[in-house]
């Protein structure tokens, strides 16, 4: 699992590129992060409203997927129980 960075870390990393004009590759190497991650953070820093909406959508998708998995498992259990009781009445 990739490491998780705090929002503060991401913002400070993005500031080094946007405010201090350091190259993305240099900042990424110095901080030990992938350049693609830093590019994404810079984009998020420049357009925080868009990122907030996207993040909310991603969170909702994750939540719905987890709920779908749970409901699917419950359904499968109930199908097995129904089949069992159909074969063994009473």
PyMOL Python script that loads the backbone (N, CA, C, O; Angstrom):
from pymol import cmd

cmd.read_pdbstr("""\
ATOM      1  N   UNK A   1       0.852  -1.183   0.000  1.00  0.00           N
ATOM      2  CA  UNK A   1       0.000   0.000   0.000  1.00  0.00           C
ATOM      3  C   UNK A   1       0.895   1.244   0.000  1.00  0.00           C
ATOM      4  O   UNK A   1       1.836   1.333   0.789  1.00  0.00           O
ATOM      5  N   UNK A   2       0.603   2.201  -0.884  1.00  0.00           N
ATOM      6  CA  UNK A   2       1.445   3.396  -0.937  1.00  0.00           C
ATOM      7  C   UNK A   2       1.308   4.229   0.327  1.00  0.00           C
ATOM      8  O   UNK A   2       0.266   4.197   0.982  1.00  0.00           O
ATOM      9  N   UNK A   3       2.356   4.977   0.677  1.00  0.00           N
ATOM     10  CA  UNK A   3       2.280   5.794   1.893  1.00  0.00           C
ATOM     11  C   UNK A   3       1.220   6.882   1.761  1.00  0.00           C
ATOM     12  O   UNK A   3       0.944   7.376   0.668  1.00  0.00           O
ATOM     13  N   UNK A   4       0.639   7.238   2.893  1.00  0.00           N
ATOM     14  CA  UNK A   4      -0.346   8.321   2.926  1.00  0.00           C
ATOM     15  C   UNK A   4       0.344   9.586   3.432  1.00  0.00           C
ATOM     16  O   UNK A   4       1.100   9.548   4.403  1.00  0.00           O
ATOM     17  N   UNK A   5       0.079  10.690   2.770  1.00  0.00           N
ATOM     18  CA  UNK A   5       0.646  11.968   3.165  1.00  0.00           C
ATOM     19  C   UNK A   5      -0.473  12.873   3.646  1.00  0.00           C
ATOM     20  O   UNK A   5      -1.595  12.811   3.144  1.00  0.00           O
ATOM     21  N   UNK A   6      -0.159  13.714   4.623  1.00  0.00           N
ATOM     22  CA  UNK A   6      -1.166  14.636   5.147  1.00  0.00           C
ATOM     23  C   UNK A   6      -1.452  15.719   4.115  1.00  0.00           C
ATOM     24  O   UNK A   6      -0.642  15.986   3.228  1.00  0.00           O
ATOM     25  N   UNK A   7      -2.615  16.331   4.253  1.00  0.00           N
ATOM     26  CA  UNK A   7      -2.963  17.431   3.357  1.00  0.00           C
ATOM     27  C   UNK A   7      -1.961  18.574   3.494  1.00  0.00           C
ATOM     28  O   UNK A   7      -1.617  19.232   2.512  1.00  0.00           O
ATOM     29  N   UNK A   8      -1.500  18.800   4.712  1.00  0.00           N
ATOM     30  CA  UNK A   8      -0.522  19.867   4.948  1.00  0.00           C
ATOM     31  C   UNK A   8       0.779  19.578   4.182  1.00  0.00           C
ATOM     32  O   UNK A   8       1.348  20.475   3.560  1.00  0.00           O
ATOM     33  N   UNK A   9       1.240  18.335   4.230  1.00  0.00           N
ATOM     34  CA  UNK A   9       2.453  17.943   3.504  1.00  0.00           C
ATOM     35  C   UNK A   9       2.272  18.184   2.011  1.00  0.00           C
ATOM     36  O   UNK A   9       3.149  18.739   1.349  1.00  0.00           O
ATOM     37  N   UNK A  10       1.114  17.757   1.485  1.00  0.00           N
ATOM     38  CA  UNK A  10       0.837  17.919   0.065  1.00  0.00           C
ATOM     39  C   UNK A  10       0.819  19.395  -0.332  1.00  0.00           C
ATOM     40  O   UNK A  10       1.357  19.770  -1.374  1.00  0.00           O
ATOM     41  N   UNK A  11       0.196  20.229   0.504  1.00  0.00           N
ATOM     42  CA  UNK A  11       0.117  21.660   0.204  1.00  0.00           C
ATOM     43  C   UNK A  11       1.502  22.299   0.228  1.00  0.00           C
ATOM     44  O   UNK A  11       1.830  23.108  -0.639  1.00  0.00           O
ATOM     45  N   UNK A  12       2.306  21.939   1.213  1.00  0.00           N
ATOM     46  CA  UNK A  12       3.648  22.504   1.299  1.00  0.00           C
ATOM     47  C   UNK A  12       4.511  22.065   0.128  1.00  0.00           C
ATOM     48  O   UNK A  12       5.306  22.848  -0.391  1.00  0.00           O
ATOM     49  N   UNK A  13       4.356  20.817  -0.288  1.00  0.00           N
ATOM     50  CA  UNK A  13       5.092  20.330  -1.455  1.00  0.00           C
ATOM     51  C   UNK A  13       4.653  21.092  -2.704  1.00  0.00           C
ATOM     52  O   UNK A  13       5.492  21.493  -3.511  1.00  0.00           O
ATOM     53  N   UNK A  14       3.371  21.289  -2.863  1.00  0.00           N
ATOM     54  CA  UNK A  14       2.843  22.015  -4.027  1.00  0.00           C
ATOM     55  C   UNK A  14       3.303  23.468  -4.019  1.00  0.00           C
ATOM     56  O   UNK A  14       3.577  24.035  -5.077  1.00  0.00           O
ATOM     57  N   UNK A  15       3.390  24.072  -2.849  1.00  0.00           N
ATOM     58  CA  UNK A  15       3.852  25.460  -2.745  1.00  0.00           C
ATOM     59  C   UNK A  15       5.276  25.608  -3.263  1.00  0.00           C
ATOM     60  O   UNK A  15       5.621  26.620  -3.874  1.00  0.00           O
ATOM     61  N   UNK A  16       6.096  24.599  -3.015  1.00  0.00           N
ATOM     62  CA  UNK A  16       7.483  24.679  -3.483  1.00  0.00           C
ATOM     63  C   UNK A  16       7.535  24.796  -5.002  1.00  0.00           C
ATOM     64  O   UNK A  16       8.443  25.417  -5.554  1.00  0.00           O
ATOM     65  N   UNK A  17       6.565  24.202  -5.665  1.00  0.00           N
ATOM     66  CA  UNK A  17       6.513  24.265  -7.131  1.00  0.00           C
ATOM     67  C   UNK A  17       5.819  25.548  -7.582  1.00  0.00           C
ATOM     68  O   UNK A  17       6.314  26.247  -8.466  1.00  0.00           O
ATOM     69  N   UNK A  18       4.673  25.856  -6.975  1.00  0.00           N
ATOM     70  CA  UNK A  18       3.868  26.980  -7.464  1.00  0.00           C
ATOM     71  C   UNK A  18       4.383  28.338  -7.002  1.00  0.00           C
ATOM     72  O   UNK A  18       4.373  29.293  -7.778  1.00  0.00           O
ATOM     73  N   UNK A  19       4.829  28.441  -5.762  1.00  0.00           N
ATOM     74  CA  UNK A  19       5.258  29.747  -5.241  1.00  0.00           C
ATOM     75  C   UNK A  19       6.751  29.993  -5.399  1.00  0.00           C
ATOM     76  O   UNK A  19       7.175  31.117  -5.670  1.00  0.00           O
ATOM     77  N   UNK A  20       7.541  28.953  -5.233  1.00  0.00           N
ATOM     78  CA  UNK A  20       8.990  29.124  -5.262  1.00  0.00           C
ATOM     79  C   UNK A  20       9.613  28.689  -6.593  1.00  0.00           C
ATOM     80  O   UNK A  20      10.819  28.816  -6.802  1.00  0.00           O
ATOM     81  N   UNK A  21       8.758  28.172  -7.489  1.00  0.00           N
ATOM     82  CA  UNK A  21       9.175  27.812  -8.846  1.00  0.00           C
ATOM     83  C   UNK A  21      10.277  26.762  -8.925  1.00  0.00           C
ATOM     84  O   UNK A  21      11.077  26.764  -9.861  1.00  0.00           O
ATOM     85  N   UNK A  22      10.318  25.873  -7.952  1.00  0.00           N
ATOM     86  CA  UNK A  22      11.244  24.744  -8.052  1.00  0.00           C
ATOM     87  C   UNK A  22      10.660  23.733  -9.035  1.00  0.00           C
ATOM     88  O   UNK A  22       9.441  23.577  -9.107  1.00  0.00           O
ATOM     89  N   UNK A  23      11.519  23.041  -9.794  1.00  0.00           N
ATOM     90  CA  UNK A  23      11.015  22.026 -10.729  1.00  0.00           C
ATOM     91  C   UNK A  23      10.356  20.859  -9.990  1.00  0.00           C
ATOM     92  O   UNK A  23      10.798  20.464  -8.911  1.00  0.00           O
ATOM     93  N   UNK A  24       9.310  20.325 -10.579  1.00  0.00           N
ATOM     94  CA  UNK A  24       8.580  19.216  -9.960  1.00  0.00           C
ATOM     95  C   UNK A  24       9.508  18.046  -9.676  1.00  0.00           C
ATOM     96  O   UNK A  24       9.468  17.461  -8.594  1.00  0.00           O
ATOM     97  N   UNK A  25      10.335  17.712 -10.642  1.00  0.00           N
ATOM     98  CA  UNK A  25      11.233  16.560 -10.475  1.00  0.00           C
ATOM     99  C   UNK A  25      12.165  16.757  -9.274  1.00  0.00           C
ATOM    100  O   UNK A  25      12.384  15.830  -8.496  1.00  0.00           O
ATOM    101  N   UNK A  26      12.702  17.950  -9.133  1.00  0.00           N
ATOM    102  CA  UNK A  26      13.620  18.238  -8.029  1.00  0.00           C
ATOM    103  C   UNK A  26      12.911  18.132  -6.678  1.00  0.00           C
ATOM    104  O   UNK A  26      13.431  17.517  -5.747  1.00  0.00           O
ATOM    105  N   UNK A  27      11.740  18.726  -6.576  1.00  0.00           N
ATOM    106  CA  UNK A  27      10.986  18.684  -5.322  1.00  0.00           C
ATOM    107  C   UNK A  27      10.589  17.248  -4.984  1.00  0.00           C
ATOM    108  O   UNK A  27      10.693  16.818  -3.835  1.00  0.00           O
ATOM    109  N   UNK A  28      10.138  16.519  -5.990  1.00  0.00           N
ATOM    110  CA  UNK A  28       9.729  15.130  -5.775  1.00  0.00           C
ATOM    111  C   UNK A  28      10.897  14.295  -5.259  1.00  0.00           C
ATOM    112  O   UNK A  28      10.740  13.520  -4.315  1.00  0.00           O
ATOM    113  N   UNK A  29      12.055  14.450  -5.870  1.00  0.00           N
ATOM    114  CA  UNK A  29      13.232  13.688  -5.424  1.00  0.00           C
ATOM    115  C   UNK A  29      13.630  14.065  -4.007  1.00  0.00           C
ATOM    116  O   UNK A  29      13.926  13.199  -3.183  1.00  0.00           O
ATOM    117  N   UNK A  30      13.635  15.367  -3.727  1.00  0.00           N
ATOM    118  CA  UNK A  30      14.031  15.842  -2.402  1.00  0.00           C
ATOM    119  C   UNK A  30      13.088  15.328  -1.316  1.00  0.00           C
ATOM    120  O   UNK A  30      13.527  14.986  -0.218  1.00  0.00           O
ATOM    121  N   UNK A  31      11.791  15.275  -1.627  1.00  0.00           N
ATOM    122  CA  UNK A  31      10.802  14.842  -0.639  1.00  0.00           C
ATOM    123  C   UNK A  31      10.576  13.331  -0.642  1.00  0.00           C
ATOM    124  O   UNK A  31       9.931  12.793   0.258  1.00  0.00           O
ATOM    125  N   UNK A  32      11.104  12.658  -1.644  1.00  0.00           N
ATOM    126  CA  UNK A  32      10.938  11.208  -1.716  1.00  0.00           C
ATOM    127  C   UNK A  32       9.543  10.776  -2.141  1.00  0.00           C
ATOM    128  O   UNK A  32       9.035   9.746  -1.696  1.00  0.00           O
ATOM    129  N   UNK A  33       8.929  11.577  -3.008  1.00  0.00           N
ATOM    130  CA  UNK A  33       7.601  11.217  -3.530  1.00  0.00           C
ATOM    131  C   UNK A  33       7.704  11.061  -5.037  1.00  0.00           C
ATOM    132  O   UNK A  33       8.663  11.527  -5.653  1.00  0.00           O
ATOM    133  N   UNK A  34       6.731  10.414  -5.620  1.00  0.00           N
ATOM    134  CA  UNK A  34       6.707  10.233  -7.069  1.00  0.00           C
ATOM    135  C   UNK A  34       6.305  11.548  -7.721  1.00  0.00           C
ATOM    136  O   UNK A  34       5.423  12.253  -7.231  1.00  0.00           O
ATOM    137  N   UNK A  35       6.961  11.869  -8.833  1.00  0.00           N
ATOM    138  CA  UNK A  35       6.682  13.129  -9.531  1.00  0.00           C
ATOM    139  C   UNK A  35       5.227  13.227  -9.964  1.00  0.00           C
ATOM    140  O   UNK A  35       4.652  14.315  -9.948  1.00  0.00           O
ATOM    141  N   UNK A  36       4.619  12.095 -10.357  1.00  0.00           N
ATOM    142  CA  UNK A  36       3.206  12.122 -10.750  1.00  0.00           C
ATOM    143  C   UNK A  36       2.306  12.521  -9.587  1.00  0.00           C
ATOM    144  O   UNK A  36       1.323  13.239  -9.773  1.00  0.00           O
ATOM    145  N   UNK A  37       2.645  12.053  -8.391  1.00  0.00           N
ATOM    146  CA  UNK A  37       1.868  12.432  -7.202  1.00  0.00           C
ATOM    147  C   UNK A  37       1.985  13.932  -6.970  1.00  0.00           C
ATOM    148  O   UNK A  37       0.993  14.609  -6.699  1.00  0.00           O
ATOM    149  N   UNK A  38       3.200  14.440  -7.078  1.00  0.00           N
ATOM    150  CA  UNK A  38       3.402  15.872  -6.866  1.00  0.00           C
ATOM    151  C   UNK A  38       2.653  16.696  -7.911  1.00  0.00           C
ATOM    152  O   UNK A  38       2.089  17.740  -7.582  1.00  0.00           O
ATOM    153  N   UNK A  39       2.638  16.244  -9.161  1.00  0.00           N
ATOM    154  CA  UNK A  39       1.881  16.954 -10.203  1.00  0.00           C
ATOM    155  C   UNK A  39       0.401  17.027  -9.829  1.00  0.00           C
ATOM    156  O   UNK A  39      -0.249  18.057 -10.009  1.00  0.00           O
ATOM    157  N   UNK A  40      -0.112  15.925  -9.311  1.00  0.00           N
ATOM    158  CA  UNK A  40      -1.516  15.894  -8.902  1.00  0.00           C
ATOM    159  C   UNK A  40      -1.759  16.867  -7.748  1.00  0.00           C
ATOM    160  O   UNK A  40      -2.772  17.567  -7.723  1.00  0.00           O
ATOM    161  N   UNK A  41      -0.831  16.907  -6.799  1.00  0.00           N
ATOM    162  CA  UNK A  41      -0.979  17.816  -5.654  1.00  0.00           C
ATOM    163  C   UNK A  41      -0.941  19.272  -6.102  1.00  0.00           C
ATOM    164  O   UNK A  41      -1.685  20.106  -5.587  1.00  0.00           O
ATOM    165  N   UNK A  42      -0.072  19.574  -7.065  1.00  0.00           N
ATOM    166  CA  UNK A  42       0.017  20.944  -7.593  1.00  0.00           C
ATOM    167  C   UNK A  42      -1.322  21.326  -8.231  1.00  0.00           C
ATOM    168  O   UNK A  42      -1.826  22.429  -8.022  1.00  0.00           O
ATOM    169  N   UNK A  43      -1.888  20.406  -9.004  1.00  0.00           N
ATOM    170  CA  UNK A  43      -3.182  20.662  -9.639  1.00  0.00           C
ATOM    171  C   UNK A  43      -4.259  20.890  -8.571  1.00  0.00           C
ATOM    172  O   UNK A  43      -5.084  21.795  -8.698  1.00  0.00           O
ATOM    173  N   UNK A  44      -4.242  20.070  -7.531  1.00  0.00           N
ATOM    174  CA  UNK A  44      -5.221  20.215  -6.442  1.00  0.00           C
ATOM    175  C   UNK A  44      -5.037  21.551  -5.736  1.00  0.00           C
ATOM    176  O   UNK A  44      -6.012  22.203  -5.362  1.00  0.00           O
ATOM    177  N   UNK A  45      -3.794  21.951  -5.556  1.00  0.00           N
ATOM    178  CA  UNK A  45      -3.499  23.210  -4.867  1.00  0.00           C
ATOM    179  C   UNK A  45      -3.975  24.407  -5.689  1.00  0.00           C
ATOM    180  O   UNK A  45      -4.461  25.398  -5.145  1.00  0.00           O
ATOM    181  N   UNK A  46      -3.826  24.295  -7.004  1.00  0.00           N
ATOM    182  CA  UNK A  46      -4.247  25.390  -7.879  1.00  0.00           C
ATOM    183  C   UNK A  46      -5.762  25.475  -8.014  1.00  0.00           C
ATOM    184  O   UNK A  46      -6.305  26.567  -8.189  1.00  0.00           O
ATOM    185  N   UNK A  47      -6.457  24.334  -7.934  1.00  0.00           N
ATOM    186  CA  UNK A  47      -7.907  24.285  -8.121  1.00  0.00           C
ATOM    187  C   UNK A  47      -8.559  23.528  -6.953  1.00  0.00           C
ATOM    188  O   UNK A  47      -9.096  22.439  -7.157  1.00  0.00           O
ATOM    189  N   UNK A  48      -8.520  24.076  -5.754  1.00  0.00           N
ATOM    190  CA  UNK A  48      -9.017  23.330  -4.592  1.00  0.00           C
ATOM    191  C   UNK A  48     -10.510  23.020  -4.641  1.00  0.00           C
ATOM    192  O   UNK A  48     -10.931  21.980  -4.134  1.00  0.00           O
ATOM    193  N   UNK A  49     -11.318  23.889  -5.235  1.00  0.00           N
ATOM    194  CA  UNK A  49     -12.758  23.643  -5.285  1.00  0.00           C
ATOM    195  C   UNK A  49     -13.056  22.406  -6.125  1.00  0.00           C
ATOM    196  O   UNK A  49     -13.845  21.549  -5.727  1.00  0.00           O
ATOM    197  N   UNK A  50     -12.413  22.321  -7.296  1.00  0.00           N
ATOM    198  CA  UNK A  50     -12.609  21.162  -8.152  1.00  0.00           C
ATOM    199  C   UNK A  50     -12.165  19.887  -7.446  1.00  0.00           C
ATOM    200  O   UNK A  50     -12.838  18.860  -7.523  1.00  0.00           O
ATOM    201  N   UNK A  51     -11.030  19.959  -6.761  1.00  0.00           N
ATOM    202  CA  UNK A  51     -10.533  18.779  -6.068  1.00  0.00           C
ATOM    203  C   UNK A  51     -11.476  18.370  -4.946  1.00  0.00           C
ATOM    204  O   UNK A  51     -11.708  17.180  -4.735  1.00  0.00           O
ATOM    205  N   UNK A  52     -12.014  19.334  -4.234  1.00  0.00           N
ATOM    206  CA  UNK A  52     -12.945  19.022  -3.154  1.00  0.00           C
ATOM    207  C   UNK A  52     -14.169  18.276  -3.661  1.00  0.00           C
ATOM    208  O   UNK A  52     -14.627  17.320  -3.036  1.00  0.00           O
ATOM    209  N   UNK A  53     -14.692  18.714  -4.788  1.00  0.00           N
ATOM    210  CA  UNK A  53     -15.845  18.043  -5.382  1.00  0.00           C
ATOM    211  C   UNK A  53     -15.464  16.646  -5.863  1.00  0.00           C
ATOM    212  O   UNK A  53     -16.221  15.693  -5.682  1.00  0.00           O
ATOM    213  N   UNK A  54     -14.293  16.530  -6.472  1.00  0.00           N
ATOM    214  CA  UNK A  54     -13.834  15.226  -6.953  1.00  0.00           C
ATOM    215  C   UNK A  54     -13.591  14.290  -5.773  1.00  0.00           C
ATOM    216  O   UNK A  54     -13.951  13.114  -5.825  1.00  0.00           O
ATOM    217  N   UNK A  55     -12.984  14.810  -4.716  1.00  0.00           N
ATOM    218  CA  UNK A  55     -12.707  13.988  -3.539  1.00  0.00           C
ATOM    219  C   UNK A  55     -14.012  13.504  -2.910  1.00  0.00           C
ATOM    220  O   UNK A  55     -14.108  12.350  -2.495  1.00  0.00           O
ATOM    221  N   UNK A  56     -15.017  14.376  -2.837  1.00  0.00           N
ATOM    222  CA  UNK A  56     -16.304  13.982  -2.285  1.00  0.00           C
ATOM    223  C   UNK A  56     -16.933  12.876  -3.136  1.00  0.00           C
ATOM    224  O   UNK A  56     -17.511  11.927  -2.605  1.00  0.00           O
ATOM    225  N   UNK A  57     -16.814  13.006  -4.450  1.00  0.00           N
ATOM    226  CA  UNK A  57     -17.348  11.970  -5.337  1.00  0.00           C
ATOM    227  C   UNK A  57     -16.614  10.653  -5.139  1.00  0.00           C
ATOM    228  O   UNK A  57     -17.238   9.594  -5.083  1.00  0.00           O
ATOM    229  N   UNK A  58     -15.290  10.714  -5.031  1.00  0.00           N
ATOM    230  CA  UNK A  58     -14.504   9.498  -4.811  1.00  0.00           C
ATOM    231  C   UNK A  58     -14.855   8.838  -3.479  1.00  0.00           C
ATOM    232  O   UNK A  58     -14.950   7.613  -3.393  1.00  0.00           O
ATOM    233  N   UNK A  59     -15.046   9.651  -2.444  1.00  0.00           N
ATOM    234  CA  UNK A  59     -15.435   9.110  -1.132  1.00  0.00           C
ATOM    235  C   UNK A  59     -16.792   8.418  -1.213  1.00  0.00           C
ATOM    236  O   UNK A  59     -16.988   7.346  -0.640  1.00  0.00           O
ATOM    237  N   UNK A  60     -17.726   9.043  -1.933  1.00  0.00           N
ATOM    238  CA  UNK A  60     -19.060   8.466  -2.084  1.00  0.00           C
ATOM    239  C   UNK A  60     -18.993   7.146  -2.857  1.00  0.00           C
ATOM    240  O   UNK A  60     -19.674   6.183  -2.505  1.00  0.00           O
ATOM    241  N   UNK A  61     -18.181   7.105  -3.898  1.00  0.00           N
ATOM    242  CA  UNK A  61     -18.019   5.869  -4.670  1.00  0.00           C
ATOM    243  C   UNK A  61     -17.447   4.767  -3.790  1.00  0.00           C
ATOM    244  O   UNK A  61     -17.930   3.635  -3.826  1.00  0.00           O
ATOM    245  N   UNK A  62     -16.418   5.083  -2.995  1.00  0.00           N
ATOM    246  CA  UNK A  62     -15.827   4.096  -2.079  1.00  0.00           C
ATOM    247  C   UNK A  62     -16.858   3.580  -1.089  1.00  0.00           C
ATOM    248  O   UNK A  62     -16.932   2.380  -0.825  1.00  0.00           O
ATOM    249  N   UNK A  63     -17.658   4.498  -0.540  1.00  0.00           N
ATOM    250  CA  UNK A  63     -18.685   4.121   0.434  1.00  0.00           C
ATOM    251  C   UNK A  63     -19.733   3.211  -0.208  1.00  0.00           C
ATOM    252  O   UNK A  63     -20.142   2.207   0.375  1.00  0.00           O
ATOM    253  N   UNK A  64     -20.158   3.579  -1.414  1.00  0.00           N
ATOM    254  CA  UNK A  64     -21.174   2.781  -2.104  1.00  0.00           C
ATOM    255  C   UNK A  64     -20.650   1.404  -2.495  1.00  0.00           C
ATOM    256  O   UNK A  64     -21.387   0.420  -2.432  1.00  0.00           O
ATOM    257  N   UNK A  65     -19.402   1.329  -2.893  1.00  0.00           N
ATOM    258  CA  UNK A  65     -18.815   0.024  -3.219  1.00  0.00           C
ATOM    259  C   UNK A  65     -18.767  -0.886  -1.994  1.00  0.00           C
ATOM    260  O   UNK A  65     -19.058  -2.078  -2.083  1.00  0.00           O
ATOM    261  N   UNK A  66     -18.398  -0.314  -0.858  1.00  0.00           N
ATOM    262  CA  UNK A  66     -18.362  -1.099   0.381  1.00  0.00           C
ATOM    263  C   UNK A  66     -19.762  -1.575   0.750  1.00  0.00           C
ATOM    264  O   UNK A  66     -19.946  -2.719   1.165  1.00  0.00           O
ATOM    265  N   UNK A  67     -20.747  -0.695   0.599  1.00  0.00           N
ATOM    266  CA  UNK A  67     -22.124  -1.070   0.906  1.00  0.00           C
ATOM    267  C   UNK A  67     -22.619  -2.149  -0.059  1.00  0.00           C
ATOM    268  O   UNK A  67     -23.290  -3.095   0.354  1.00  0.00           O
ATOM    269  N   UNK A  68     -22.289  -2.005  -1.332  1.00  0.00           N
ATOM    270  CA  UNK A  68     -22.686  -3.012  -2.320  1.00  0.00           C
ATOM    271  C   UNK A  68     -22.079  -4.371  -1.973  1.00  0.00           C
ATOM    272  O   UNK A  68     -22.757  -5.395  -2.070  1.00  0.00           O
ATOM    273  N   UNK A  69     -20.827  -4.386  -1.577  1.00  0.00           N
ATOM    274  CA  UNK A  69     -20.166  -5.644  -1.198  1.00  0.00           C
ATOM    275  C   UNK A  69     -20.888  -6.296  -0.019  1.00  0.00           C
ATOM    276  O   UNK A  69     -21.139  -7.501  -0.022  1.00  0.00           O
ATOM    277  N   UNK A  70     -21.220  -5.481   0.991  1.00  0.00           N
ATOM    278  CA  UNK A  70     -21.903  -5.997   2.174  1.00  0.00           C
ATOM    279  C   UNK A  70     -23.274  -6.562   1.809  1.00  0.00           C
ATOM    280  O   UNK A  70     -23.628  -7.658   2.245  1.00  0.00           O
ATOM    281  N   UNK A  71     -24.035  -5.834   1.023  1.00  0.00           N
ATOM    282  CA  UNK A  71     -25.379  -6.255   0.639  1.00  0.00           C
ATOM    283  C   UNK A  71     -25.319  -7.510  -0.233  1.00  0.00           C
ATOM    284  O   UNK A  71     -26.161  -8.398  -0.105  1.00  0.00           O
ATOM    285  N   UNK A  72     -24.331  -7.583  -1.111  1.00  0.00           N
ATOM    286  CA  UNK A  72     -24.168  -8.772  -1.960  1.00  0.00           C
ATOM    287  C   UNK A  72     -23.875  -9.997  -1.101  1.00  0.00           C
ATOM    288  O   UNK A  72     -24.432 -11.070  -1.335  1.00  0.00           O
ATOM    289  N   UNK A  73     -23.003  -9.840  -0.108  1.00  0.00           N
ATOM    290  CA  UNK A  73     -22.695 -10.955   0.796  1.00  0.00           C
ATOM    291  C   UNK A  73     -23.940 -11.386   1.570  1.00  0.00           C
ATOM    292  O   UNK A  73     -24.196 -12.580   1.729  1.00  0.00           O
ATOM    293  N   UNK A  74     -24.710 -10.410   2.050  1.00  0.00           N
ATOM    294  CA  UNK A  74     -25.946 -10.737   2.773  1.00  0.00           C
ATOM    295  C   UNK A  74     -26.921 -11.489   1.863  1.00  0.00           C
ATOM    296  O   UNK A  74     -27.538 -12.469   2.282  1.00  0.00           O
ATOM    297  N   UNK A  75     -27.056 -11.027   0.623  1.00  0.00           N
ATOM    298  CA  UNK A  75     -27.942 -11.690  -0.331  1.00  0.00           C
ATOM    299  C   UNK A  75     -27.516 -13.134  -0.567  1.00  0.00           C
ATOM    300  O   UNK A  75     -28.349 -14.040  -0.590  1.00  0.00           O
ATOM    301  N   UNK A  76     -26.214 -13.340  -0.742  1.00  0.00           N
ATOM    302  CA  UNK A  76     -25.710 -14.693  -0.985  1.00  0.00           C
ATOM    303  C   UNK A  76     -25.996 -15.609   0.202  1.00  0.00           C
ATOM    304  O   UNK A  76     -26.344 -16.775   0.018  1.00  0.00           O
ATOM    305  N   UNK A  77     -25.852 -15.089   1.406  1.00  0.00           N
ATOM    306  CA  UNK A  77     -26.155 -15.880   2.610  1.00  0.00           C
ATOM    307  C   UNK A  77     -27.633 -16.238   2.639  1.00  0.00           C
ATOM    308  O   UNK A  77     -27.990 -17.380   2.929  1.00  0.00           O
ATOM    309  N   UNK A  78     -28.493 -15.275   2.341  1.00  0.00           N
ATOM    310  CA  UNK A  78     -29.931 -15.522   2.349  1.00  0.00           C
ATOM    311  C   UNK A  78     -30.346 -16.515   1.262  1.00  0.00           C
ATOM    312  O   UNK A  78     -31.242 -17.330   1.483  1.00  0.00           O
ATOM    313  N   UNK A  79     -29.708 -16.458   0.098  1.00  0.00           N
ATOM    314  CA  UNK A  79     -30.007 -17.425  -0.964  1.00  0.00           C
ATOM    315  C   UNK A  79     -29.662 -18.843  -0.505  1.00  0.00           C
ATOM    316  O   UNK A  79     -30.419 -19.784  -0.745  1.00  0.00           O
ATOM    317  N   UNK A  80     -28.512 -18.983   0.159  1.00  0.00           N
ATOM    318  CA  UNK A  80     -28.109 -20.304   0.648  1.00  0.00           C
ATOM    319  C   UNK A  80     -29.075 -20.801   1.720  1.00  0.00           C
ATOM    320  O   UNK A  80     -29.430 -21.979   1.747  1.00  0.00           O
ATOM    321  N   UNK A  81     -29.497 -19.894   2.602  1.00  0.00           N
ATOM    322  CA  UNK A  81     -30.445 -20.281   3.653  1.00  0.00           C
ATOM    323  C   UNK A  81     -31.772 -20.673   3.035  1.00  0.00           C
ATOM    324  O   UNK A  81     -32.376 -21.658   3.458  1.00  0.00           O
ATOM    325  N   UNK A  82     -32.240 -19.929   2.047  1.00  0.00           N
ATOM    326  CA  UNK A  82     -33.511 -20.267   1.387  1.00  0.00           C
ATOM    327  C   UNK A  82     -33.420 -21.621   0.710  1.00  0.00           C
ATOM    328  O   UNK A  82     -34.365 -22.406   0.784  1.00  0.00           O
ATOM    329  N   UNK A  83     -32.313 -21.914   0.056  1.00  0.00           N
ATOM    330  CA  UNK A  83     -32.139 -23.203  -0.594  1.00  0.00           C
ATOM    331  C   UNK A  83     -32.107 -24.323   0.441  1.00  0.00           C
ATOM    332  O   UNK A  83     -32.682 -25.388   0.219  1.00  0.00           O
ATOM    333  N   UNK A  84     -31.455 -24.095   1.546  1.00  0.00           N
ATOM    334  CA  UNK A  84     -31.374 -25.090   2.610  1.00  0.00           C
ATOM    335  C   UNK A  84     -32.777 -25.409   3.157  1.00  0.00           C
ATOM    336  O   UNK A  84     -33.145 -26.576   3.287  1.00  0.00           O
ATOM    337  N   UNK A  85     -33.546 -24.373   3.471  1.00  0.00           N
ATOM    338  CA  UNK A  85     -34.876 -24.591   4.042  1.00  0.00           C
ATOM    339  C   UNK A  85     -35.841 -25.150   3.008  1.00  0.00           C
ATOM    340  O   UNK A  85     -36.802 -25.823   3.380  1.00  0.00           O
ATOM    341  N   UNK A  86     -35.618 -24.895   1.726  1.00  0.00           N
ATOM    342  CA  UNK A  86     -36.474 -25.496   0.688  1.00  0.00           C
ATOM    343  C   UNK A  86     -36.242 -27.000   0.609  1.00  0.00           C
ATOM    344  O   UNK A  86     -37.172 -27.763   0.350  1.00  0.00           O
ATOM    345  N   UNK A  87     -35.002 -27.424   0.833  1.00  0.00           N
ATOM    346  CA  UNK A  87     -34.685 -28.855   0.799  1.00  0.00           C
ATOM    347  C   UNK A  87     -35.092 -29.562   2.096  1.00  0.00           C
ATOM    348  O   UNK A  87     -35.441 -30.743   2.090  1.00  0.00           O
ATOM    349  N   UNK A  88     -35.040 -28.823   3.202  1.00  0.00           N
ATOM    350  CA  UNK A  88     -35.293 -29.424   4.525  1.00  0.00           C
ATOM    351  C   UNK A  88     -36.450 -28.688   5.232  1.00  0.00           C
ATOM    352  O   UNK A  88     -36.205 -27.947   6.183  1.00  0.00           O
ATOM    353  N   UNK A  89     -37.674 -28.876   4.793  1.00  0.00           N
ATOM    354  CA  UNK A  89     -38.776 -28.156   5.442  1.00  0.00           C
ATOM    355  C   UNK A  89     -38.991 -28.678   6.870  1.00  0.00           C
ATOM    356  O   UNK A  89     -38.917 -29.875   7.145  1.00  0.00           O
ATOM    357  N   UNK A  90     -39.254 -27.739   7.737  1.00  0.00           N
ATOM    358  CA  UNK A  90     -39.645 -28.042   9.105  1.00  0.00           C
ATOM    359  C   UNK A  90     -38.587 -28.638   9.898  1.00  0.00           C
ATOM    360  O   UNK A  90     -38.792 -28.941  11.073  1.00  0.00           O
TER     361      UNK A  90
END
""", "prot")
cmd.dss("prot")
cmd.show_as("cartoon", "prot")
cmd.util.cbc("prot")
cmd.orient("prot")
